[in-house]
Amino acid sequence: MTRGFTLVELLAVLAILGVGAGVAALALPSLQPVPGSEVFRALHAARAAAVRSGRAVVWRQGTVAVRFLPDGSSSGGRIAVDSLVIWVDPLTGSARAAR
């Protein structure tokens, strides 16, 4: 009996590797951070700090400032990040994106 692989076995392995590489290539764009995600995190952290500490917290980026109050509300505002616009709700202090 000889050692080695047949051509069919080699082609099967290459086909499986090709499918795996194709799936991995399709998943790559989803690994990039969403534009504005760091701003969302900063806004959420500022609101949480205001609620936790019982004091108003002001978040600033450039000329935009949003004030979060201890009850979770905010001064509201519109923040432009790249092609994304983030709105901060004055009643709830939550941020949402609009393109």
Residue, then its C-alpha position, 0 to 999 in steps of 0.5 A: m500500500t502506498r502512502g499519500f493522498t489521492l487527488v480527490e481528497l486533496l480537492a475536497v480539502l481545498a474546496i472546504l478551505g475555500v468555503g471557509a475563506g469565503v465566509a471569513a471574507l464576508a464577515l470582515p466588514s462587520l468587525q469594523p467599529v460603527p461610526g459614532s460608537e465611541v460617542f455613544r459610549a461616552l454619552h452613555a457613560a456621562r448619563a450613568a455617571a450623573v445618575r450614579s453620583g446624583r450630580a449633573v455631568v456635562w459631556r463636551q465634544g468640540t463646541v457641542a455640550v450636553r448636560f445630563l441631570p441626576d434624574g437621567s434627563s438631559s439638555g438634549g442636543r444634536i451631535a454630528v460625527d462623520s456622516l452620522v447625526i446623533w440626537v440626545d433626547p431631553l426627557t430620557g437622556s438616551a441617544r439615537a442615531a439618524r443618517 
